[in-house]
Amino acid sequence: MAHPSTYRPRPGEIPTDPGVYRFRDKDGRVIYVGKAKSLRPRLSSYFQDVGLLHPRTASMVMSGASVEWTVVSTEVEALQLEYSWIKEFDPRFNVKYRDDKSYPYLAVTMGEEFPRAQVMRGAKRKGTRYFGPYAHAWAIRETLDQALRVFPMRTCSAGVFKRASQVGRPCLLGYIDKCSAPCVERVDADEHRQIAEDFCDFMAGESSKFVKRLERQMRDASDALEFEQAARLRDDIGALQRVLEKSAVVFGDGTDADVFALSDDELEVAVQVFHVRGGRIRGQRGWVAEKEFETVPEVVGHLLQQLYGGEEGESVPREVLVPVLPEDAGTLGEWLSERRGSRVDLRVPQRGDKRTLMETVERNATQSLARHKVARAGDLTARSQALQQLQEFLELDESPLRIECYDISHVQGTQVVGSMVVFEDGLARKGEYRRFIVRGQQDEEEGGTAAPIDDTAAMHEVLTRRFRRYLKDRDEPQGLDQETGRPTRFAYPPQLVVVDGGLPQVNAAARAIEDLGIVDVAIVGLAKRLEEVWVPGQDFPVILPRTSEGLYLLQRLRDEAHRFAITFHRQRRSKAMTNSALDGIPGLGDVKRKALLRHFGSVKRIRAASLDELGEVSGIGPRLAGTIQRELTGAAEAAPTVNLMTGEIIDDERGSDA
C-alpha cells in the first residue's frame, strides 16, 4: 500500500469548481468515485493525517496510487456524472446503499390492443401502467388471482394468445371465467380495454365504487330471486376485500410517497423504505450496508441517488419522505424532479399521519439492524477465520481476498463447458462470474475438427483463455477497453485459483498458467471423494480439518462452480436437443427462422405453405422461399411411412419393392 503523501496533488493544482473525482490503485483500477461542490477542500480532506480519517476512508487512501478529477458546470451535472461512473466502474470502496435485487411490479400493458396483466421487472416501458413494487412475485400472483374474479382480463403471453386464436379455444382461465377470452372474441377490444381500465382504477385506489357497484348488483339479483348470481357476486365482493386487506390504508388523500428510515452504528446502516401509492402501502423493502460516511445526511443523499438513478431505477413518486435532509437537498430535489418530469417534494415529515408512518418505518429499520448484527457477528468471524486458515494451510504470502474457482461439465465429451465463479472477502461476487464454451484443439492449417476433449484438456483451455485475457487487459492503459472505454473485467487477478478435481486437473491448470509466464497466483484442487486439497507438484494432498472454516469455504466455492457449470451445460444441451427441421437450411438464420415460426406457428404449417405464402414473411424472398420449400418437402419425402409389423413401405411413390 502507498502512503497518501506519495500521490498527493499540489493544492494549487486542484480547482475550486464543482466536479467528480476518482481514486485509482496501483493497477489503474478505479477504487472510489465521489463528487464535491468545490474540489479543492474535498480532496484536501483525504490527505490529512491518516489517523484522523474514518477507518474506511483511511483504507481507501492507503490503497490508492493516484487521484484524478473532472470539472463540471453545475452540482446537478456532478450528481449525474458521479452516478454514471459508480455504475460503470463499480468501485470497491463505494458502498451500495441499495440491494441488488430487481423488485417486481404488477404491470398492465395498456399500449397493446388487448392489455395484459403480468409480473414485470426492470426498466419501465412506455404505455404500461405499474403498481408496486412488491416484495415477492407470489404476492402479485395472489393479488391477480383474487382480482381476476371481478376483472377478467388477459394474463397470457402473446404466443398463448395467438395459438388460442388459431385453434378457436380459450385457455383454462377462459373456461373458469377468470379471463373474458378476447382471443376467441367473447369480448371485443373495446370491452376488454374497459375491463383493464377498471382494474387499473381499482389498483390505483378507487376501490369503493367497485365494491358498492357489486353490492348493488348482489341486492338486485337477490330481489329477483337469482340466488346463484347473488352468491357469485358475494364471492366477488369477498375477493376484492381480500385484495384490499393486503395493502393497508395509511393516507386518505391518495398520497404517492416513498418513506425512508435509517438505523446506524459506527460501521453499518440499516435502510427501510415503504412504498405508498394511492394512499396504500404497496410494498416494503429493507437492506443493510456498510457505512461509508460518518453522517446520516450523506448516507441519505447517496441512498436516493442510487435508488432513483439509472434506467432500471425506481419510479420517482410525488413525495420522498426522509428522516433528515441531505446536505445538498436543493440539488438532489432538482435532480429528482428532472427524473420524474414534475416537481418532487423532498422533505422530513414533522407531524400527522406521515410522521406516524415514519416512526413505524424507523422501528422496522432498528429491528432489522439488530437482527443483522446478531447474524453478522458469526458470519464475519467465520469468513475471517476461513481466509486466515487458507493462508496458513496453503502457505500463502497473504490472505486470498479474491478466489476464483473453475469447473468443467459435459456428457461423454459432448457440449463441454467451463465455469468461473469469484469470491471476494469470502463472499460470492456474482457479477464477476464467467462461462466458457470449450472447443478443444483444432488443426487450423488443415481446417480439421476439434479432437475429443477430457477434463484436463478442458481445464487447461479454460485457464489459458482466462489468464491470457488477464494479461491483455492488464496491459491496457488504466485497465480500460479501448473500444468501449469501460473497465476490463479480467484485469483484476486472483490470489488463489481453485479447480474442481484432483492432481491431474491441478497440474493442467498450473501448466496453463506457467505457460503464460504468471508466477504470483496460487493453485489448488479440491477432490470430491475425500475432500483432499491438492497442490501442483506434490505427491500427497493437504488435509484440512473436517470442521475448519477454510475447508468449508473451499467446498462452497466448488459447489457454486459446479452449479454454475451444470446449469450452463443443461441450457446448451436442451438447445441442441430442440433443433427443428428449419436448422441447416441455407440462407435461413435465427431471425428469419423465428419470423417463420411466429407467422405460421409450426414447421408442419410452413411445410404446407405455398411459395406466395412463404414470401409474405418479412425477409423471405422468392429464392429463399423456394429453398425452404425444397428442403422441407425433400426432408418429408426422405422419410417414407413404414409398416412396423411387416417392414413394408406404405404409399411410397418410389415403389414398394424396397
Secondary structure, DSSP 8 states (H G I E B T S, - for coil): ---GGGT---GGGS-SS-EEEEEE-TTS-EEEEEEESSHHHHHHHHTS-GGGS-HHHHHHHHH--EEEEEE-SSHHHHHHHHHHHHHHH--TTS--SS-S----EEEE-TTSSS-BEEEE-SS--TT-EEE---S-HHHHHHHHHHHTTTS--B-S-HHHHHHHHHHT---HHHHTTSS--GGGTSS-HHHHHHHHHHHHHHHTT--HHHHHHHHHHHHHHHHTT-HHHHHHHHHHHHHHHHHHHTS-B--TT---EEEEEEEE-SSEEEEEEEEEETTEEEEEEEEEEE--SSSHHHHHHHHHHHHH-STTS----SEEE-SS--TTHHHHHHHHHHHHTS--EEE---SHHHHHHHHHHHHHHHHHHHHHHHHHHHHHHHHHHHHHHHHHHTT-SS--SEEEEEEEEEETTEEEEEEEEEEETTEE-GGG-EEEE------TTTT-------HHHHHHHHHHHHHHHHHHHHTSGGGB-TTT--B-TT-S--SEEEEESSHHHHHHHHHHHHHTT--S-EEEEE-TTT--EE-TT-SS-B---TT-HHHHHHHHHHHHHHHHHHHHHHHHHHHHHT--TTTT-TT--HHHHHHHHHHHSSHHHHHH--HHHHHTSTT--HHHHHHHHHHHHHHHHTS-EE-TTT--EES-TT-S--
